[in-house]
Amino acid sequence: MSAAPAYPLVCLGNPLLDLQCDVDAEYLAKYDLKDNDAILVEDKHMPIFAEAMANPTVKLLAGGAAQNAARGAAYVLPENSVAYFGSVGKDNYAEALRSENTNAGVTSLYQVQEDVATGKCAALISGHERSLVTDLAAANHFKAEFLQKPENWAVVEAAKVFYVGGFHLTVSPPAIQLLAEHAAATNKIFSMNLSAPFLPQFFKEPLDAAAPYWDYLIGNESEALAYAESHGLDTTDVTEIAKAIAVLPKVNSARPRTVIITQGTLETIAVTANGSDDVKVETFPIKLIQSSEIVDTNGAGDAFAGGFLSAIVEGKSLSEAIDVGSWLAAKSIQCVGPSFPQPKVSY
Ligand code: 26A
């Protein structure tokens, strides 16, 4: 019997196809959307998908936040370094996502739903901002039991680093807990992303259940503020919020916890805590590019996470990991949607 394939980085998220198109502020206002937000679709938003498909600027792109990060990490790492779990339908969209992953060097470990369509995200671009409206569909049906199938659990056991999109908190907290507990029990790295302000707001319970397992938590400033508000932190200082998260109780005390908060074009904040008495705050400049070089910012945060994770997998320092993340984010925003330059450029 051959050994199970060993992917050092294993990701879990919601596989989505992005319907990316240009809209104006009026269009966002009509549907009550903010220009830099990500939400789950409500009935009132449903026409958006047909309207996106009819929009002359529409592009169908591989999306899903953690899946974008997985492709980002694979962009930097050697072949066969990244596997990705998620749930899709049995349709052309799923085939498109699978083939994008294959091209990017990501092994898709999809749970396939017989009678639910692959999820989609309307990525509405206005200027340099993006507003994301997601219909999870099949992605909403991922089950922890899928991870426990022997062939999949072998992949989990062979991994060194786990990355879970915060968005998956709306789908399968038990699957997240399985990976988190395995990582803590085996002293592997468990990382998550806050992903969007609505998660700390409305999915506080599963978020807080995962928190004791975070070795790395990545987020941006608006997500940090939403975290502070939902947790009664009584501060709007992003460094203070990152500190409060860094010192939360931790199951695996053999590793410190680092909270990384990106702030658009402002410096990235990283707070590392080894227990509550040993807390280190660092800041890192981002790689600024000319505004005229920006194509769109859809997937910028995921690219940061992907670059960051690639360096963590390779055992590099925190400052280098943040630098690779910033580098890959700068590359991604010069491409259409959550993608990376081809032919490949190296860090
Ligand atoms: C549960 N929700 C709302 C989501 C998402 C999501 N990925 C997973 N779950 N909403 C938007 N995205 C993805 O975020 C990427 C940009 O960071 C989009 O598919 C887009 O590619």
Boltz pocket constraint, residues with backbone or C-beta under 6 A from the ligand:
constraints:
  - pocket:
      binder: B
      contacts: [[A, 13], [A, 14], [A, 16], [A, 17], [A, 18], [A, 38], [A, 39], [A, 40], [A, 62], [A, 63], [A, 64], [A, 65], [A, 66], [A, 68], [A, 121], [A, 123], [A, 132], [A, 133], [A, 134], [A, 136], [A, 165], [A, 167], [A, 168], [A, 170], [A, 298], [A, 299], [A, 300], [A, 301], [A, 302], [A, 338]]
      max_distance: 6.0
